[in-house]
């Protein structure tokens, strides 16, 4: 029994070293999104998955896929604009390490695909836009991080401001 506990303890102490060797992490996010369209704004939701490659202690490259939805009022009819979107952000992130985590800022581009439906009529917009964000990452365990952050996305006629909570695992 003592040998098994010792082997488990040694395996757990080796985990942070393997995270430094690979520098990869994956995670998932979810939160509230404020969508702005045609000078009106309303709240919706957003969720996604992401991956990160740590270049050094301060910088990383990040990519992911997010999806969201919301209904924004319109002046033209009694029905709302039903907005669904998918975005693929690719960002460069800088971290300021703290004792229990880090503060971060990121900026980059995102490819977006936005569907807008009103009164049975559908419109679609896709293209490239700016994305950026700031937040705090709390290191819960050597390989598990919790994040709370703000993200902005320009998606053509739609702007997105989101507050997201995330969980990440280092590989």
Secondary structure, DSSP 8 states (H G I E B T S, - for coil): -HHHHHHHHHHHHHHHHHHHHH-EEEEEEEEEEEEEETTEEEEEEEEEEEEEEE-SSSEEEEEEEEEEEEEE--SSSSS-EEEEEEEEEEEEEEEEEETTEEEEEEEEEEEEEEEEEETTEEEEEEEEEEEEEEEEEEEEETTEEEEEEEEEEEETTEEEEEEEEEEEEE-
